[in-house]
């Protein structure tokens, strides 16, 4: 609901009903889950509404709460042996080895019946590089490097596991139950991580890379 009239609201107080509505003296109830309700004092833009609806997590790693989720869902994380350093924008998180990692718990896991491989380029050390990976049923995984298209897997499907899992950065302990894929630690800094519940367009990726 958006109120865009020039005149301000003249009421003093009132009540808001969540999960029910009264129609012709009959109260109707909502049967389901509501996770988050926010009321703003202005009309939001379409981009702001899209972000609120599809931004699953955003970690800026900025002080004073570097491990908190700056997105709408408050999926706060924690770290082990990681430190906060100067970043490309404000601060960044720095990893130094296999005992150094960040994780946030509250993301649903999805699986494929076969290994999906998309290999990116060699990265230049001591240089900030923007990496983005998107997914859709039509395109599969698409890799962008510094806002530019790099490669694509083609169509494949995921199966939802129904389990909540961790978003892990720096080191992944559950890489492969069979041991066919060995774990390796990332050594370096990460400044900002976005997780969306939709496939971003290349224009959106380019905007993020240049911001």
Rosetta constraint file for C-alpha pairs under 8 A:
AtomPair CA 2 CA 43 HARMONIC 5.76 0.50
AtomPair CA 3 CA 42 HARMONIC 7.83 0.50
AtomPair CA 3 CA 43 HARMONIC 6.79 0.50
AtomPair CA 4 CA 43 HARMONIC 6.68 0.50
AtomPair CA 17 CA 21 HARMONIC 6.97 0.50
AtomPair CA 19 CA 29 HARMONIC 5.70 0.50
AtomPair CA 19 CA 30 HARMONIC 4.82 0.50
AtomPair CA 19 CA 31 HARMONIC 7.75 0.50
AtomPair CA 20 CA 27 HARMONIC 6.61 0.50
AtomPair CA 20 CA 28 HARMONIC 5.40 0.50
AtomPair CA 20 CA 29 HARMONIC 4.26 0.50
AtomPair CA 20 CA 30 HARMONIC 5.82 0.50
AtomPair CA 21 CA 27 HARMONIC 5.58 0.50
AtomPair CA 21 CA 28 HARMONIC 5.32 0.50
AtomPair CA 21 CA 29 HARMONIC 6.66 0.50
AtomPair CA 22 CA 26 HARMONIC 5.52 0.50
AtomPair CA 22 CA 27 HARMONIC 4.33 0.50
AtomPair CA 22 CA 28 HARMONIC 6.25 0.50
AtomPair CA 23 CA 27 HARMONIC 6.26 0.50
AtomPair CA 23 CA 28 HARMONIC 7.43 0.50
AtomPair CA 36 CA 73 HARMONIC 7.96 0.50
AtomPair CA 44 CA 48 HARMONIC 6.08 0.50
AtomPair CA 44 CA 49 HARMONIC 6.60 0.50
AtomPair CA 45 CA 49 HARMONIC 6.40 0.50
AtomPair CA 46 CA 50 HARMONIC 6.13 0.50
AtomPair CA 47 CA 51 HARMONIC 6.14 0.50
AtomPair CA 48 CA 52 HARMONIC 6.21 0.50
AtomPair CA 49 CA 53 HARMONIC 6.20 0.50
AtomPair CA 50 CA 54 HARMONIC 6.07 0.50
AtomPair CA 51 CA 55 HARMONIC 5.25 0.50
AtomPair CA 52 CA 71 HARMONIC 7.81 0.50
AtomPair CA 52 CA 72 HARMONIC 6.04 0.50
AtomPair CA 54 CA 196 HARMONIC 5.59 0.50
AtomPair CA 54 CA 197 HARMONIC 5.10 0.50
AtomPair CA 54 CA 198 HARMONIC 6.53 0.50
AtomPair CA 55 CA 71 HARMONIC 6.63 0.50
AtomPair CA 55 CA 72 HARMONIC 7.22 0.50
AtomPair CA 55 CA 194 HARMONIC 7.48 0.50
AtomPair CA 55 CA 195 HARMONIC 6.19 0.50
AtomPair CA 55 CA 196 HARMONIC 4.61 0.50
AtomPair CA 55 CA 197 HARMONIC 6.38 0.50
AtomPair CA 56 CA 71 HARMONIC 7.13 0.50
AtomPair CA 56 CA 72 HARMONIC 7.59 0.50
AtomPair CA 56 CA 73 HARMONIC 6.71 0.50
AtomPair CA 56 CA 194 HARMONIC 7.86 0.50
AtomPair CA 56 CA 195 HARMONIC 5.35 0.50
AtomPair CA 56 CA 196 HARMONIC 5.14 0.50
AtomPair CA 56 CA 197 HARMONIC 6.07 0.50
AtomPair CA 57 CA 69 HARMONIC 6.19 0.50
AtomPair CA 57 CA 70 HARMONIC 7.31 0.50
AtomPair CA 57 CA 71 HARMONIC 5.33 0.50
AtomPair CA 57 CA 72 HARMONIC 7.48 0.50
AtomPair CA 57 CA 73 HARMONIC 6.79 0.50
AtomPair CA 57 CA 74 HARMONIC 7.68 0.50
AtomPair CA 57 CA 75 HARMONIC 6.68 0.50
AtomPair CA 57 CA 193 HARMONIC 7.89 0.50
AtomPair CA 57 CA 194 HARMONIC 5.88 0.50
AtomPair CA 57 CA 195 HARMONIC 4.94 0.50
AtomPair CA 57 CA 196 HARMONIC 6.94 0.50
AtomPair CA 58 CA 69 HARMONIC 5.47 0.50
AtomPair CA 58 CA 70 HARMONIC 5.28 0.50
AtomPair CA 58 CA 71 HARMONIC 4.88 0.50
AtomPair CA 58 CA 192 HARMONIC 7.21 0.50
AtomPair CA 58 CA 193 HARMONIC 5.71 0.50
AtomPair CA 58 CA 194 HARMONIC 4.58 0.50
AtomPair CA 58 CA 195 HARMONIC 6.30 0.50
AtomPair CA 59 CA 66 HARMONIC 7.71 0.50
AtomPair CA 59 CA 67 HARMONIC 6.97 0.50
AtomPair CA 59 CA 68 HARMONIC 6.62 0.50
AtomPair CA 59 CA 69 HARMONIC 5.10 0.50
AtomPair CA 59 CA 70 HARMONIC 5.80 0.50
AtomPair CA 59 CA 71 HARMONIC 7.53 0.50
AtomPair CA 59 CA 192 HARMONIC 5.43 0.50
AtomPair CA 59 CA 193 HARMONIC 5.14 0.50
AtomPair CA 59 CA 194 HARMONIC 6.58 0.50
AtomPair CA 60 CA 66 HARMONIC 6.87 0.50
AtomPair CA 60 CA 69 HARMONIC 7.71 0.50
AtomPair CA 60 CA 70 HARMONIC 6.83 0.50
AtomPair CA 60 CA 91 HARMONIC 7.72 0.50
AtomPair CA 60 CA 92 HARMONIC 7.38 0.50
AtomPair CA 60 CA 191 HARMONIC 6.42 0.50
AtomPair CA 60 CA 192 HARMONIC 4.25 0.50
AtomPair CA 60 CA 193 HARMONIC 6.53 0.50
AtomPair CA 61 CA 65 HARMONIC 7.41 0.50
AtomPair CA 61 CA 66 HARMONIC 3.93 0.50
AtomPair CA 61 CA 67 HARMONIC 5.76 0.50
AtomPair CA 61 CA 68 HARMONIC 7.53 0.50
AtomPair CA 61 CA 84 HARMONIC 7.41 0.50
AtomPair CA 61 CA 91 HARMONIC 6.03 0.50
AtomPair CA 61 CA 92 HARMONIC 5.34 0.50
AtomPair CA 61 CA 93 HARMONIC 6.07 0.50
AtomPair CA 61 CA 191 HARMONIC 6.66 0.50
AtomPair CA 61 CA 192 HARMONIC 6.40 0.50
AtomPair CA 62 CA 66 HARMONIC 4.58 0.50
AtomPair CA 62 CA 67 HARMONIC 7.98 0.50
AtomPair CA 62 CA 90 HARMONIC 6.23 0.50
AtomPair CA 62 CA 91 HARMONIC 4.87 0.50
AtomPair CA 62 CA 92 HARMONIC 6.67 0.50
AtomPair CA 63 CA 91 HARMONIC 6.95 0.50
AtomPair CA 66 CA 84 HARMONIC 7.59 0.50
AtomPair CA 67 CA 76 HARMONIC 6.31 0.50
AtomPair CA 67 CA 77 HARMONIC 5.27 0.50
AtomPair CA 67 CA 78 HARMONIC 5.87 0.50
AtomPair CA 67 CA 79 HARMONIC 7.54 0.50
AtomPair CA 68 CA 74 HARMONIC 7.09 0.50
AtomPair CA 68 CA 75 HARMONIC 7.11 0.50
AtomPair CA 68 CA 76 HARMONIC 4.28 0.50
AtomPair CA 68 CA 77 HARMONIC 5.83 0.50
AtomPair CA 69 CA 73 HARMONIC 7.36 0.50
AtomPair CA 69 CA 74 HARMONIC 5.01 0.50
AtomPair CA 69 CA 75 HARMONIC 5.28 0.50
AtomPair CA 69 CA 76 HARMONIC 4.79 0.50
AtomPair CA 69 CA 77 HARMONIC 7.12 0.50
AtomPair CA 70 CA 74 HARMONIC 6.77 0.50
AtomPair CA 75 CA 104 HARMONIC 6.59 0.50
AtomPair CA 75 CA 105 HARMONIC 7.03 0.50
AtomPair CA 75 CA 106 HARMONIC 6.56 0.50
AtomPair CA 76 CA 104 HARMONIC 6.09 0.50
AtomPair CA 76 CA 105 HARMONIC 7.83 0.50
AtomPair CA 77 CA 102 HARMONIC 7.00 0.50
AtomPair CA 77 CA 103 HARMONIC 5.48 0.50
AtomPair CA 77 CA 104 HARMONIC 4.02 0.50
AtomPair CA 77 CA 105 HARMONIC 6.98 0.50
AtomPair CA 78 CA 102 HARMONIC 5.81 0.50
AtomPair CA 78 CA 103 HARMONIC 5.71 0.50
AtomPair CA 78 CA 104 HARMONIC 6.47 0.50
AtomPair CA 79 CA 100 HARMONIC 7.55 0.50
AtomPair CA 79 CA 101 HARMONIC 5.72 0.50
AtomPair CA 79 CA 102 HARMONIC 4.25 0.50
AtomPair CA 79 CA 103 HARMONIC 6.32 0.50
AtomPair CA 80 CA 99 HARMONIC 6.87 0.50
AtomPair CA 80 CA 100 HARMONIC 5.39 0.50
AtomPair CA 80 CA 101 HARMONIC 5.46 0.50
AtomPair CA 80 CA 102 HARMONIC 6.48 0.50
AtomPair CA 81 CA 95 HARMONIC 7.58 0.50
AtomPair CA 81 CA 96 HARMONIC 7.90 0.50
AtomPair CA 81 CA 99 HARMONIC 6.41 0.50
AtomPair CA 81 CA 100 HARMONIC 4.64 0.50
AtomPair CA 81 CA 101 HARMONIC 6.83 0.50
AtomPair CA 82 CA 93 HARMONIC 6.67 0.50
AtomPair CA 82 CA 94 HARMONIC 5.68 0.50
AtomPair CA 82 CA 95 HARMONIC 5.26 0.50
AtomPair CA 82 CA 96 HARMONIC 7.16 0.50
AtomPair CA 82 CA 100 HARMONIC 5.23 0.50
AtomPair CA 82 CA 101 HARMONIC 6.14 0.50
AtomPair CA 82 CA 102 HARMONIC 7.32 0.50
AtomPair CA 83 CA 93 HARMONIC 5.78 0.50
AtomPair CA 83 CA 94 HARMONIC 5.34 0.50
AtomPair CA 83 CA 95 HARMONIC 7.11 0.50
AtomPair CA 84 CA 91 HARMONIC 6.52 0.50
AtomPair CA 84 CA 92 HARMONIC 5.66 0.50
AtomPair CA 84 CA 93 HARMONIC 4.68 0.50
AtomPair CA 84 CA 94 HARMONIC 6.06 0.50
AtomPair CA 85 CA 91 HARMONIC 5.64 0.50
AtomPair CA 85 CA 92 HARMONIC 5.38 0.50
AtomPair CA 85 CA 93 HARMONIC 6.16 0.50
AtomPair CA 85 CA 94 HARMONIC 6.51 0.50
AtomPair CA 86 CA 90 HARMONIC 6.25 0.50
AtomPair CA 86 CA 91 HARMONIC 4.54 0.50
AtomPair CA 86 CA 92 HARMONIC 5.82 0.50
AtomPair CA 87 CA 91 HARMONIC 4.30 0.50
AtomPair CA 87 CA 92 HARMONIC 4.46 0.50
AtomPair CA 87 CA 93 HARMONIC 7.90 0.50
AtomPair CA 87 CA 189 HARMONIC 7.73 0.50
AtomPair CA 87 CA 190 HARMONIC 7.80 0.50
AtomPair CA 87 CA 191 HARMONIC 5.88 0.50
AtomPair CA 88 CA 92 HARMONIC 7.41 0.50
AtomPair CA 88 CA 128 HARMONIC 7.29 0.50
AtomPair CA 88 CA 191 HARMONIC 6.53 0.50
AtomPair CA 89 CA 191 HARMONIC 7.12 0.50
AtomPair CA 91 CA 191 HARMONIC 6.86 0.50
AtomPair CA 92 CA 189 HARMONIC 6.24 0.50
AtomPair CA 92 CA 190 HARMONIC 5.56 0.50
AtomPair CA 92 CA 191 HARMONIC 4.37 0.50
AtomPair CA 92 CA 192 HARMONIC 7.17 0.50
AtomPair CA 93 CA 189 HARMONIC 5.46 0.50
AtomPair CA 93 CA 190 HARMONIC 5.38 0.50
AtomPair CA 93 CA 191 HARMONIC 6.44 0.50
AtomPair CA 94 CA 187 HARMONIC 7.54 0.50
AtomPair CA 94 CA 188 HARMONIC 5.57 0.50
AtomPair CA 94 CA 189 HARMONIC 4.13 0.50
AtomPair CA 94 CA 190 HARMONIC 6.42 0.50
AtomPair CA 95 CA 100 HARMONIC 5.31 0.50
AtomPair CA 95 CA 101 HARMONIC 6.40 0.50
AtomPair CA 95 CA 170 HARMONIC 6.03 0.50
AtomPair CA 95 CA 186 HARMONIC 6.54 0.50
AtomPair CA 95 CA 187 HARMONIC 5.16 0.50
AtomPair CA 95 CA 188 HARMONIC 5.38 0.50
AtomPair CA 95 CA 189 HARMONIC 6.15 0.50
AtomPair CA 96 CA 100 HARMONIC 5.80 0.50
AtomPair CA 96 CA 186 HARMONIC 7.15 0.50
AtomPair CA 96 CA 187 HARMONIC 4.78 0.50
AtomPair CA 96 CA 188 HARMONIC 6.60 0.50
AtomPair CA 97 CA 170 HARMONIC 7.71 0.50
AtomPair CA 97 CA 171 HARMONIC 7.78 0.50
AtomPair CA 97 CA 185 HARMONIC 5.30 0.50
AtomPair CA 97 CA 186 HARMONIC 6.31 0.50
AtomPair CA 97 CA 187 HARMONIC 5.76 0.50
AtomPair CA 98 CA 170 HARMONIC 7.63 0.50
AtomPair CA 98 CA 171 HARMONIC 5.88 0.50
AtomPair CA 98 CA 184 HARMONIC 7.07 0.50
AtomPair CA 98 CA 185 HARMONIC 4.82 0.50
AtomPair CA 98 CA 186 HARMONIC 7.60 0.50
AtomPair CA 99 CA 171 HARMONIC 7.63 0.50
AtomPair CA 100 CA 170 HARMONIC 6.42 0.50
AtomPair CA 100 CA 171 HARMONIC 6.93 0.50
AtomPair CA 101 CA 168 HARMONIC 7.13 0.50
AtomPair CA 101 CA 169 HARMONIC 5.65 0.50
AtomPair CA 101 CA 170 HARMONIC 4.56 0.50
AtomPair CA 101 CA 171 HARMONIC 5.50 0.50
AtomPair CA 102 CA 168 HARMONIC 5.76 0.50
AtomPair CA 102 CA 169 HARMONIC 5.11 0.50
AtomPair CA 102 CA 170 HARMONIC 6.50 0.50
AtomPair CA 103 CA 166 HARMONIC 6.17 0.50
AtomPair CA 103 CA 167 HARMONIC 5.35 0.50
AtomPair CA 103 CA 168 HARMONIC 4.39 0.50
AtomPair CA 103 CA 169 HARMONIC 6.26 0.50
AtomPair CA 104 CA 166 HARMONIC 5.50 0.50
AtomPair CA 104 CA 167 HARMONIC 5.19 0.50
AtomPair CA 104 CA 168 HARMONIC 6.77 0.50
AtomPair CA 105 CA 164 HARMONIC 7.38 0.50
AtomPair CA 105 CA 165 HARMONIC 5.91 0.50
AtomPair CA 105 CA 166 HARMONIC 4.45 0.50
AtomPair CA 105 CA 167 HARMONIC 6.36 0.50
AtomPair CA 106 CA 164 HARMONIC 5.67 0.50
AtomPair CA 106 CA 165 HARMONIC 6.10 0.50
AtomPair CA 106 CA 166 HARMONIC 6.52 0.50
AtomPair CA 106 CA 167 HARMONIC 8.00 0.50
AtomPair CA 107 CA 164 HARMONIC 5.32 0.50
AtomPair CA 107 CA 165 HARMONIC 5.30 0.50
AtomPair CA 107 CA 166 HARMONIC 6.18 0.50
AtomPair CA 107 CA 167 HARMONIC 6.79 0.50
AtomPair CA 108 CA 160 HARMONIC 7.78 0.50
AtomPair CA 108 CA 161 HARMONIC 7.61 0.50
AtomPair CA 108 CA 162 HARMONIC 6.74 0.50
AtomPair CA 108 CA 163 HARMONIC 5.76 0.50
AtomPair CA 108 CA 164 HARMONIC 4.44 0.50
AtomPair CA 108 CA 165 HARMONIC 5.72 0.50
AtomPair CA 109 CA 160 HARMONIC 6.50 0.50
AtomPair CA 109 CA 161 HARMONIC 5.86 0.50
AtomPair CA 109 CA 162 HARMONIC 7.02 0.50
AtomPair CA 109 CA 163 HARMONIC 5.99 0.50
AtomPair CA 109 CA 164 HARMONIC 6.13 0.50
AtomPair CA 109 CA 165 HARMONIC 5.78 0.50
AtomPair CA 110 CA 158 HARMONIC 5.92 0.50
AtomPair CA 110 CA 159 HARMONIC 5.56 0.50
AtomPair CA 110 CA 160 HARMONIC 4.45 0.50
AtomPair CA 110 CA 161 HARMONIC 5.52 0.50
AtomPair CA 110 CA 162 HARMONIC 7.92 0.50
AtomPair CA 111 CA 158 HARMONIC 5.32 0.50
AtomPair CA 111 CA 159 HARMONIC 5.18 0.50
AtomPair CA 111 CA 160 HARMONIC 6.28 0.50
AtomPair CA 111 CA 161 HARMONIC 6.68 0.50
AtomPair CA 112 CA 116 HARMONIC 7.75 0.50
AtomPair CA 112 CA 157 HARMONIC 6.64 0.50
AtomPair CA 112 CA 158 HARMONIC 4.90 0.50
AtomPair CA 112 CA 159 HARMONIC 6.08 0.50
AtomPair CA 113 CA 158 HARMONIC 7.93 0.50
AtomPair CA 116 CA 153 HARMONIC 7.52 0.50
AtomPair CA 117 CA 153 HARMONIC 7.39 0.50
AtomPair CA 118 CA 141 HARMONIC 7.61 0.50
AtomPair CA 118 CA 143 HARMONIC 7.64 0.50
AtomPair CA 118 CA 151 HARMONIC 7.36 0.50
AtomPair CA 118 CA 152 HARMONIC 7.03 0.50
AtomPair CA 118 CA 153 HARMONIC 6.39 0.50
AtomPair CA 120 CA 143 HARMONIC 7.49 0.50
AtomPair CA 120 CA 150 HARMONIC 7.38 0.50
AtomPair CA 120 CA 151 HARMONIC 7.79 0.50
AtomPair CA 123 CA 129 HARMONIC 7.41 0.50
AtomPair CA 129 CA 145 HARMONIC 7.15 0.50
AtomPair CA 129 CA 146 HARMONIC 6.01 0.50
AtomPair CA 130 CA 145 HARMONIC 5.74 0.50
AtomPair CA 130 CA 146 HARMONIC 4.54 0.50
AtomPair CA 130 CA 147 HARMONIC 6.95 0.50
AtomPair CA 130 CA 209 HARMONIC 5.79 0.50
AtomPair CA 131 CA 143 HARMONIC 7.48 0.50
AtomPair CA 131 CA 144 HARMONIC 5.99 0.50
AtomPair CA 131 CA 145 HARMONIC 4.99 0.50
AtomPair CA 131 CA 146 HARMONIC 6.33 0.50
AtomPair CA 131 CA 147 HARMONIC 7.76 0.50
AtomPair CA 132 CA 143 HARMONIC 5.92 0.50
AtomPair CA 132 CA 144 HARMONIC 5.11 0.50
AtomPair CA 132 CA 145 HARMONIC 6.60 0.50
AtomPair CA 132 CA 147 HARMONIC 7.77 0.50
AtomPair CA 132 CA 205 HARMONIC 7.06 0.50
AtomPair CA 133 CA 141 HARMONIC 6.48 0.50
AtomPair CA 133 CA 142 HARMONIC 5.51 0.50
AtomPair CA 133 CA 143 HARMONIC 4.68 0.50
AtomPair CA 133 CA 144 HARMONIC 6.35 0.50
AtomPair CA 134 CA 140 HARMONIC 7.88 0.50
AtomPair CA 134 CA 141 HARMONIC 5.55 0.50
AtomPair CA 134 CA 142 HARMONIC 5.23 0.50
AtomPair CA 134 CA 143 HARMONIC 6.79 0.50
AtomPair CA 134 CA 198 HARMONIC 7.94 0.50
AtomPair CA 134 CA 199 HARMONIC 5.35 0.50
AtomPair CA 134 CA 200 HARMONIC 6.44 0.50
AtomPair CA 135 CA 139 HARMONIC 6.78 0.50
AtomPair CA 135 CA 140 HARMONIC 5.17 0.50
AtomPair CA 135 CA 141 HARMONIC 4.58 0.50
AtomPair CA 135 CA 142 HARMONIC 6.39 0.50
AtomPair CA 135 CA 198 HARMONIC 7.54 0.50
AtomPair CA 135 CA 199 HARMONIC 5.52 0.50
AtomPair CA 136 CA 140 HARMONIC 5.17 0.50
AtomPair CA 136 CA 141 HARMONIC 6.97 0.50
AtomPair CA 136 CA 155 HARMONIC 7.86 0.50
AtomPair CA 136 CA 198 HARMONIC 7.65 0.50
AtomPair CA 136 CA 199 HARMONIC 5.93 0.50
AtomPair CA 137 CA 155 HARMONIC 5.82 0.50
AtomPair CA 137 CA 156 HARMONIC 6.19 0.50
AtomPair CA 137 CA 157 HARMONIC 6.05 0.50
AtomPair CA 138 CA 154 HARMONIC 7.33 0.50
AtomPair CA 138 CA 155 HARMONIC 5.26 0.50
AtomPair CA 138 CA 156 HARMONIC 7.73 0.50
AtomPair CA 139 CA 152 HARMONIC 7.19 0.50
AtomPair CA 139 CA 153 HARMONIC 7.27 0.50
AtomPair CA 139 CA 154 HARMONIC 5.09 0.50
AtomPair CA 139 CA 155 HARMONIC 5.10 0.50
AtomPair CA 139 CA 156 HARMONIC 7.96 0.50
AtomPair CA 140 CA 152 HARMONIC 6.93 0.50
AtomPair CA 140 CA 153 HARMONIC 5.63 0.50
AtomPair CA 140 CA 154 HARMONIC 4.86 0.50
AtomPair CA 140 CA 155 HARMONIC 4.47 0.50
AtomPair CA 140 CA 156 HARMONIC 5.58 0.50
AtomPair CA 140 CA 157 HARMONIC 7.67 0.50
AtomPair CA 141 CA 152 HARMONIC 5.61 0.50
AtomPair CA 141 CA 153 HARMONIC 5.44 0.50
AtomPair CA 141 CA 154 HARMONIC 6.94 0.50
AtomPair CA 141 CA 155 HARMONIC 7.99 0.50
AtomPair CA 142 CA 149 HARMONIC 7.71 0.50
AtomPair CA 142 CA 150 HARMONIC 7.68 0.50
AtomPair CA 142 CA 151 HARMONIC 5.89 0.50
AtomPair CA 142 CA 152 HARMONIC 4.40 0.50
AtomPair CA 142 CA 153 HARMONIC 6.73 0.50
AtomPair CA 143 CA 149 HARMONIC 6.35 0.50
AtomPair CA 143 CA 150 HARMONIC 5.49 0.50
AtomPair CA 143 CA 151 HARMONIC 5.32 0.50
AtomPair CA 143 CA 152 HARMONIC 6.24 0.50
AtomPair CA 144 CA 148 HARMONIC 5.18 0.50
AtomPair CA 144 CA 149 HARMONIC 4.53 0.50
AtomPair CA 144 CA 150 HARMONIC 5.21 0.50
AtomPair CA 144 CA 151 HARMONIC 7.27 0.50
AtomPair CA 144 CA 205 HARMONIC 7.63 0.50
AtomPair CA 145 CA 149 HARMONIC 6.56 0.50
AtomPair CA 145 CA 150 HARMONIC 6.30 0.50
AtomPair CA 146 CA 206 HARMONIC 7.37 0.50
AtomPair CA 146 CA 209 HARMONIC 5.72 0.50
AtomPair CA 146 CA 210 HARMONIC 8.00 0.50
AtomPair CA 147 CA 202 HARMONIC 7.32 0.50
AtomPair CA 147 CA 205 HARMONIC 5.59 0.50
AtomPair CA 147 CA 206 HARMONIC 4.08 0.50
AtomPair CA 147 CA 207 HARMONIC 7.49 0.50
AtomPair CA 147 CA 208 HARMONIC 7.59 0.50
AtomPair CA 147 CA 209 HARMONIC 5.23 0.50
AtomPair CA 147 CA 210 HARMONIC 7.51 0.50
AtomPair CA 148 CA 202 HARMONIC 7.62 0.50
AtomPair CA 148 CA 206 HARMONIC 6.89 0.50
AtomPair CA 149 CA 202 HARMONIC 7.47 0.50
AtomPair CA 168 CA 172 HARMONIC 6.17 0.50
AtomPair CA 170 CA 185 HARMONIC 5.97 0.50
AtomPair CA 170 CA 186 HARMONIC 4.98 0.50
AtomPair CA 170 CA 187 HARMONIC 7.34 0.50
AtomPair CA 171 CA 183 HARMONIC 7.38 0.50
AtomPair CA 171 CA 184 HARMONIC 6.66 0.50
AtomPair CA 171 CA 185 HARMONIC 4.91 0.50
AtomPair CA 171 CA 186 HARMONIC 6.41 0.50
AtomPair CA 172 CA 183 HARMONIC 6.57 0.50
AtomPair CA 172 CA 184 HARMONIC 7.80 0.50
AtomPair CA 172 CA 185 HARMONIC 7.78 0.50
AtomPair CA 173 CA 183 HARMONIC 6.92 0.50
AtomPair CA 175 CA 181 HARMONIC 6.54 0.50
AtomPair CA 175 CA 182 HARMONIC 7.12 0.50
AtomPair CA 175 CA 183 HARMONIC 6.28 0.50
AtomPair CA 176 CA 180 HARMONIC 6.41 0.50
AtomPair CA 176 CA 181 HARMONIC 5.58 0.50
AtomPair CA 176 CA 182 HARMONIC 7.40 0.50
AtomPair CA 196 CA 200 HARMONIC 7.92 0.50
AtomPair CA 200 CA 204 HARMONIC 6.04 0.50
AtomPair CA 200 CA 205 HARMONIC 6.58 0.50
AtomPair CA 201 CA 205 HARMONIC 6.35 0.50
AtomPair CA 202 CA 206 HARMONIC 6.03 0.50
AtomPair CA 203 CA 207 HARMONIC 6.22 0.50
AtomPair CA 204 CA 208 HARMONIC 6.32 0.50
AtomPair CA 205 CA 209 HARMONIC 6.16 0.50
AtomPair CA 206 CA 210 HARMONIC 6.26 0.50
AtomPair CA 207 CA 211 HARMONIC 6.15 0.50
